[in-house]
Amino acid sequence: MKFSEDAENSYFFSQPHQPFFVLAFINAVVIMFIFLLAYNGKINLAIPPSDFHAYGLAYLMFTPAFFAFLFTTFPRFSSTPVIEKKSYMRIFSFYYIGSVLFILGSIVSPILSVSGMLILLAGHLLGILILKNRYMLSPMEDKHDIFWILLAMVFGLVAHFLFIIGELFVESFIGFSMEVSVYLYLFLLAFSVAQRMVPFFSHCMVERNDTLLRNVFLLLGLHILLEGIVTNSSFIVDLILAYIIAKELFRWQLPFPNPNPMLWILHLALYWIPVAFLFGAMSNFITLINGTDFLFLDIHILMLGFVFTILIGFGTRVTIGHSGNMMQAGLWEKILFNWTQVVVIIRLFTSMMAALGYNFLVLFDISVTVWLLMFILWAIRFFKLLIFGKKLGE
């Protein structure tokens, strides 16, 4: 797959994070808008709306955004040469075409949708092979952090494959796939990067806890195993995760509240982790006892409070830092960072109202609307940097 010579020479494709971030943020808006219409019965999808929502955000939004960050930073983490343009452009081609086919097929035909999923899976695999190559070429003796980053990406590929198998043949695979995707891919990957970068950015030179990621990984695996045996039975594991991660964050002694918005957004994302596992333990226990429906409260707090928040923090940082602008947050950035927390709180409130038996549909619409507004405002602010290389303020 080759882009035209004009595209190859354009600024937009000159750095790997630029096309991948733009695609991820456009997909975030399109997927949630279509999901909103489908959930309210305005349109009929060729696949279940819940599957569209889960797959779309995991593999059309978060995954391209992760590749945007890792294709930029993984060579630095591994002390290897930068990733060649032809390599990341090939992966982008798969994600662009796969995204179009999946979204179009979800409305028109499941055949197109599955075709898009297979193309996205191929792009996912090829992207991981690029990272694996950098891992193998790394001259570093200490590969602790890049090992866990790469392992999380591999679990993402496994979950991706299982989801497609679930759509085609064994429907029960979908639930298991999403458990693996949420905990051993999206969360583990974001946390593996955060535990390396956030203390460094914050000038907290604490000694690395070499057992942290291993212990978190084992507990996450136990969480998934328990959920596979008895749904909502993982509340004790969630309590342990909340404790050990909270203890680790306390050990770091992050300077929070921090006057620098570029830092406090990252700190705040980390603090959502123990809160998310605590809410997860609470909601799973109550649901196990009396069947209360919390509308996936545990997953949404973890994904929105931590993964989404730190994605906006890191994404903003990479975009500003690689565009020749000063690494500082202006009024726009402060509004965007605070708005991430509006998204989290409203989604949390929606789940609580549903659990209490109230009609949550209005709150659901509001939660989707604030999500859409978040990504639209981010695009207005930063797409001109990513696409045209303009400076902030121009």
N, C-alpha and C positions, 0 to 999 in steps of 0.2 A: 504494500500500500504506500503510495507516494503522494504527497501534496504537491501542488504546483510550485514552480520556481519562485513566484511572488510570495506565496505563503511561507516557503522555506526561508526566505530572506527577510520576512517581516519581523518587527520587534516582538509581536505577540508570542512567537514561538522561540524567542531567543534564550529563554530560561525555562526550565521544566515546570516551575511552580505556576507560571502564568496561565497557560491553556488549561491545566488541570484544575486550578482554583476556579476559573471562570466557568468551566463545565460543571463542576460540583455545585456551585452556587445557583446556576441556572436550573440544574436538575432539582435542587432543593425546593425552589419556588414552584416549578411545574408539577412535581410529584405531589406536594402538599395541596396545591390548588385542585388537582384532579381528585385526590383523596377526599377533600372537603366536599366536592360535588357528588362523588359516589356515596359517601357516608350519609349525605342528606337526600339520597335517592334522585338526584338530578340527572345523573348519567348511569348507564350500566357498563361495568367493566367485564372484559373477557376472562379475567381471573378474579378471585375473591378480593375485595377491597383491602382486607387486613394483610393479605399476602403482597399486594401491590405496595402498600405502605411500608411493610417491614423490609421487603427486598429492595425497593427503590431507595430508601434512606441508607441502608447498609452498604449497597454495592454501586449505586449511582451517585450518591452524595458523599458519604464518609470515605469510601475507598478511593475515588479520584482525589479527594482532598488529602488523604494520607500519602498517596503517591506524589502529590505536589510537594509535600513537605519532605518526604524521604528521598526523592530523587535529587533534592537540593542539599539535604543535610547528611544523608547516609554516607556519601563519599568522605565527608569530613569526619564523621564518627569513626570510620574504618581506615582513615589515612590512605585512601586510594584516589585515583584520578577521577575527575568529574565524569558524569554519565554523558556519553556522546548524544548529540542532538538527534541523529537518525534513530537511536535506540529509544529515547523517550517519545519521539514523534510516532514511532510504530505503535507503542502502547496507547498513546492518545487516540490514534486512529481507531483502534479497537473499541475504546471507551466511547468515543463520539458516535460511531456507527451503532454500537450495541445499545447505547442509551436511546437513540432515536427509534430503533426497532422495538425495544421493550416498551417504551411509552406509547408509541403508535399501536403496537400489537395489543396492548392491554385494553385499548378502546375498540380496536377493529377485529383482531383475530388472535387467538392464543398461539397459533402457529408462528406468527410474526414475533409475538412476545417471547416464546421459547427460543426462537432464532437469535433474538437480541441477547437473551440470557447466556446462550452458548458462546456468543462472540465476547461478551463481557467476561465470562469465565476464562476464555483463552487469553484475553488481555491481562486478567488477574494473574494467571500462571506465568506469562512472559515477564510481567513486571517483577514478580517474586524471583524469577531466575536472574534478572539483572541484579537485584539486591544480593542474592546468594553468591553471584560471581564476585561482587565487591567484598563480601564476607570471606570468601575463600582466598582472595588476593591480598587481604589485609595483612600488613607486616606486624600488626600489633600483637603483643603477647596476651594482653587483657582484652578479651572479646565479650566480656560479661554482658554489657548493655546491648551491643548489636546482636548478640545471640538471642536475647529475649525479644527484641524487636522483630527479628526474622522469624522466630518461632511463632509469634502472634500472627504474623502475616500468613504463615503456612496454615494455621488453624482457620484463618479467614477463608483461605482457598478450600479447605475441607468442608467448612460450613456452606460455602457457596455451591460446591458440587452436590452436597446433600440436599440443599434447597431445591435445586433443579430436579434431582431424582424424586423428591417429594411431589413436585408439581406434575411430573410425568407419570410416575408409577405408584409410589407409596406415600400417601398423604401424611401419615404419621411422622415421616422424616422431617416435615417442615418445622414442627415445634422443637424437635431436638436440634435441628440446624440453627434456629434462631437463638436457642440457649447458648450453643457453642459460639455463635457469631457475637452475641452481646458480651459474654464474659471472657472468653478465651481469645477473642479477636479485637473487637472495638475497645473494650475496657483495658485489656492487658496491653495492647499496643500503645494506647494513649498514656497509660500509667508508666510503662517502660520508658517512654520518651520523657514524660514529665519528671520522674524521679531523677533523671539525669540532668535535665536542662533547667528546671525551675530553681533548685538550690544554687546552681551556677549563676544564673541571671541575677539572683537575689544576693550574691556574694556571701552565701552561707557555706563555708568550707568545712562541712561536717564529713566525717569519715563514712564512706559508703557502707551500707548494710548489705553484705553479700548474700544473706539468706532471705531478704525481704521478698524479692520477685519469685524465688522458688517457693516460699511458703504461701504467698498469695496465689500462685499458679495451682498448687496442690489443693488449696481450699476452694478455689473456683471450680476445679475439676470435681471435687466432692459435692459442691453445690449442684452442679449439673447432674451428677449421678443420683443424688437424692431426689431431685425434681423428676428424673426419669422413672424412679420407682414409685414415689408418692408425690403428687403435685402439692406444692406449698409446704413441703416438709423440711426445707433447707434453712429454717429460721435460726437455728442454733449456729450453723456455719456462717450465716450473715452477721450474727452478733460477734463472732470471733473475728471476721474480716473487719468489721467496724472498729473493733478494739485495736487490732494490731496496726491498722493503717493510721488511726488517730494517734496512737502512741508514736509511730514513726514521724508523723507530721510535727508532733510536739517536740521530738528530738531535733528536728531541723531548725526550730526556732525562727521561722520565717518572719521577717519584719512586717507584720500585719496588724492594724491597717497601715498600708504603705501609701505615701503621697503620690507615688508614680503609678498612674493607671495601667501602664504597660506591665507592671508587676502585680498589682493587686487583683487584676482579672485572672491571672494565673494562680495566685494564692487562693482566691475564692473558689476556683474550679476544684482545687485539691480538697478544700474543706467540705465540698459537697459529697466527697466519696464516703466518709464514715456516716454522714447524714443519710445518704442513699441506702447504705446497707442496714442502718438502723431502722429506717422506714420499711425497708424490705422485710426485715425480721418481724416487725410489728404487723404489717399487712398480711404476710404469709401465715403467721400464727392465727390471726383473727379469721382469715379465710378458711384455714384448716378446721377451725372449731365450729364456725357457723355459716360458712359459705358466702360471706360478704364479698361482693365484686368491687375491687379497687381499680379496675381498668388499667392493669399493668403498672401500678404506681411505682413499684421497685425499679422496674426497667427504665421507666421514663425519667425518674429522678437521677438515676445513674447516667443515662445517656444525655439528658439535657443539662443537668447540673454540672456534671464533670466533662464528658466527652465533647458535647456541643460548646460549652463555655470555653474549654481550653482550645478547641478548634478555632473559635473566633479570636482568642488571645494570640495563639501561635500564628494563625493565618494573617492577622493584622501585622504582627511583628515581622514576619517574613516578607510580606508585601511592601511594607515601608522600608525595611532594611535593604532590600535588593532593588530598590528603585531610585536610590540616590537621595532619599529624603532623610531628614534628621529623625533618629529614633525617639520620638516624643509623641504624646497624645494631645491632640487639640480638642476642641469642643465636640466635633463630630465623633471622635473616638470615645470620648467619655459618655456621650449619649448611647452609642452602640454597645459599649460594655455594660452600662446600666440596664439597657434594654434586654440583654441576654438574661438577666435575672428576672425581669418581668415575664419572659417566656417560661422560665422554670416555675415561678411561683403560681402563675395562672394554671399551668398544667397540673401542678400539685393540688391546687384548690379544686380543679375539675374532678380529679380522682376522689378527693375527700367528699365532695358533694354527692358523687355517684354512690359511694360506700354508705352514706347516710340516707340514701333512698330518694334524693331530690332529682328533679329533671335536670340533667347536666348538659343537654344538647346546646343550649345557648352558650354556656361556658366553653363547650367544645369548639364551637364556631369562633369564639373570641380567642381561644388558645391557638387555633390555626392561623387566625388573622394576625396576631402579634408575631408569630413565627414568620409568616410571609413578609410582614413589614420589616422585620429584622434583616432578612436577606436582601430585600429590595434596597433598603437604606445602605447596607454594606456595599452593594453593587454600585449604587450612585456615587459613593465615596471613592471606591477603589478600582472599579473596572477601567477607568481612564488611565490609571497607573499600570495595570496589568496588560491592557490591550495596546495602548499608545505610548506608554512611557512618560506620560505627563507628570509634572511635579504637583504636589499638593498645593492648592491655592491657585493653580492656573485655570 
